[in-house]
């Protein structure tokens, strides 16, 4: 389950930014190419955050889609799907951009 290793990476960033303050909520932006399953990330983060400043914190995941540019017709699309075809003409001759993001967007602390 790669969500545990993502949870560890997120926790590392959280602990650096929290500077010892108790964290109530974590918001992350995750590209669709990471293929993260929300409930699995919740569980993985809960597991790795035990005993840390983020223990018990809620994690919110915002999925960032890929941008697809069709080489056949020139159309641009955003997609959360893993099958990259042009929605306009059906071509699989597409360029894929983005979708690999993993970013700590915000933290909410207890008492604030």
Buried (B, 14 or more C-beta within 10 A) or exposed (E): EEBBEBBBEBBEBBBEBBEEEBBBBBBBBBBBBBEBBEEBBBBBBBBBBEEBBBEEBBBBBEBBBBBBBBEEEEBBBEBEEEEBBBBEEEEEEBEEEBBEBBEBEEBEEEEE
